[in-house]
Amino acid sequence: MASSSLVMHPTERCVFCHFLSGQWPFTILARNDLAAIMVTREQRGLGHLLVVPLAHRETILDLEPDEASEIMAWVQAASRAVLDAYQCTGLAIWQNNGAAAHQRVPHVHFHVAGTLPEGGTIFDAVPLLTKEDTDAIGERIRPHLKL
């Protein structure tokens, strides 16, 4: 699927597709027929969310135009919700394509996270939260999410 010049990490299954299908438990904050917002178990900032297409698309280059528009609208809505829920002074949004860009899951996803009180986000190892922890983060953000 991805552009022929991009090299992806080899994988037998897409964990995001398993999360979105309900095969594996994960906190899904919102979804429609094109996109979903999930609370990641690897919190690298305040209220760290992932915005993903429902259809399996490996990179941003694989998105259909309607998916790309919906994803960007949801990134913006997720950004506002995180800022409102956490009253952060900054916002980090990032998206990687290909193994060389450190894309670990071959399903396009945008990260949205409020910056930490000391600034920035964490790119070192972070603890893996439980679903109960991510559900609580989702409940904090959900009232601020306007889609």
C-alpha positions as CSV (number, residue, x, y, z in Angstrom):
1,M,0.0,0.0,0.0
2,A,2.7,2.5,1.0
3,S,4.6,4.5,-1.6
4,S,7.3,2.2,-3.1
5,S,10.1,4.4,-1.7
6,L,9.0,3.9,1.9
7,V,10.2,0.9,3.9
8,M,7.9,-0.3,6.6
9,H,8.6,-2.4,9.7
10,P,7.6,-5.9,8.8
11,T,4.5,-7.1,10.7
12,E,2.0,-10.0,10.4
13,R,-0.9,-8.1,11.9
14,C,-1.9,-4.5,12.4
15,V,-2.5,-3.8,16.1
16,F,-4.6,-0.7,15.4
17,C,-7.0,-2.8,13.2
18,H,-7.3,-5.3,16.1
19,F,-8.1,-2.4,18.5
20,L,-10.6,-0.8,16.1
21,S,-12.4,-4.1,15.5
22,G,-12.7,-4.8,19.2
23,Q,-10.5,-7.9,19.0
24,W,-8.2,-6.4,21.6
25,P,-9.3,-3.9,24.3
26,F,-8.4,-0.3,23.8
27,T,-9.9,3.1,24.8
28,I,-11.6,4.5,21.8
29,L,-12.8,8.0,22.5
30,A,-14.8,8.6,19.3
31,R,-15.4,7.0,15.9
32,N,-17.4,7.3,12.8
33,D,-17.3,5.5,9.4
34,L,-13.9,7.1,8.5
35,A,-11.9,7.9,11.6
36,A,-11.3,7.2,15.3
37,I,-9.7,8.9,18.2
38,M,-8.0,6.5,20.6
39,V,-6.2,7.1,24.0
40,T,-2.7,5.6,23.7
41,R,-1.4,3.5,26.5
42,E,2.0,5.2,26.0
43,Q,1.3,8.7,27.3
44,R,4.1,10.9,26.1
45,G,2.3,14.1,26.9
46,L,-0.9,15.2,28.6
47,G,-3.9,13.5,27.2
48,H,-2.0,11.8,24.4
49,L,-4.4,10.7,21.7
50,L,-4.1,8.9,18.4
51,V,-6.2,9.9,15.4
52,V,-6.5,7.1,12.8
53,P,-8.5,6.1,9.8
54,L,-10.8,3.2,10.3
55,A,-9.6,1.6,7.0
56,H,-6.2,0.1,7.1
57,R,-3.9,2.7,5.4
58,E,-0.2,2.3,6.0
59,T,1.0,5.9,5.5
60,I,-0.4,9.4,4.9
61,L,0.2,8.8,1.2
62,D,-2.4,6.0,1.2
63,L,-5.3,8.0,2.5
64,E,-8.2,8.7,0.3
65,P,-9.1,12.4,0.0
66,D,-12.2,12.1,2.2
67,E,-10.3,10.2,4.8
68,A,-7.5,12.8,4.8
69,S,-10.0,15.6,5.3
70,E,-11.8,13.8,8.1
71,I,-8.5,12.9,9.8
72,M,-7.4,16.5,9.8
73,A,-10.7,17.8,11.2
74,W,-10.5,15.2,13.9
75,V,-6.8,16.1,14.7
76,Q,-8.0,19.7,15.2
77,A,-11.0,18.6,17.4
78,A,-8.7,16.3,19.4
79,S,-6.3,19.2,19.9
80,R,-8.9,21.5,21.2
81,A,-10.2,18.9,23.6
82,V,-6.8,18.1,25.0
83,L,-6.0,21.8,25.5
84,D,-9.4,22.3,27.2
85,A,-9.2,19.2,29.4
86,Y,-5.6,19.8,30.6
87,Q,-5.2,23.6,30.3
88,C,-1.7,23.0,28.7
89,T,0.4,25.8,27.5
90,G,1.5,23.9,24.4
91,L,0.4,21.2,22.0
92,A,2.5,18.6,20.1
93,I,1.2,16.9,17.0
94,W,3.3,14.5,15.1
95,Q,3.0,11.8,12.4
96,N,5.6,9.5,11.0
97,N,5.8,7.6,7.7
98,G,8.1,4.6,7.2
99,A,10.6,2.8,9.4
100,A,13.3,5.4,8.8
101,A,10.9,8.0,10.3
102,H,10.3,5.8,13.3
103,Q,6.8,4.7,12.3
104,R,6.3,1.5,14.4
105,V,2.8,0.6,13.5
106,P,2.1,0.4,9.8
107,H,-1.3,2.1,10.1
108,V,-1.3,5.9,9.6
109,H,-1.8,7.7,12.8
110,F,-1.5,11.3,14.2
111,H,-0.3,11.8,17.7
112,V,-2.0,14.7,19.6
113,A,-0.6,15.5,23.1
114,G,-0.6,18.4,25.4
115,T,2.9,19.5,26.5
116,L,4.2,18.7,29.9
117,P,4.4,21.4,32.6
118,E,8.2,21.6,32.0
119,G,7.6,21.8,28.3
120,G,7.8,19.2,25.5
121,T,6.8,15.6,25.4
122,I,8.6,12.4,26.3
123,F,10.3,10.4,23.6
124,D,12.1,8.0,25.9
125,A,10.5,4.9,27.3
126,V,7.2,5.5,29.1
127,P,5.2,3.1,31.3
128,L,2.4,1.2,29.5
129,L,-0.9,2.2,31.0
130,T,-3.8,-0.1,31.7
131,K,-7.1,0.2,29.9
132,E,-8.6,1.5,33.1
133,D,-6.0,4.3,33.1
134,T,-6.7,5.2,29.5
135,D,-10.4,5.0,30.1
136,A,-10.0,7.6,32.9
137,I,-8.0,9.9,30.5
138,G,-10.7,9.5,27.9
139,E,-13.4,10.5,30.4
140,R,-11.5,13.6,31.3
141,I,-11.2,14.6,27.6
142,R,-14.6,13.4,26.3
143,P,-16.7,16.3,27.6
144,H,-14.4,18.7,25.6
145,L,-14.5,16.8,22.4
146,K,-16.6,18.6,19.7
147,L,-16.9,16.6,16.5
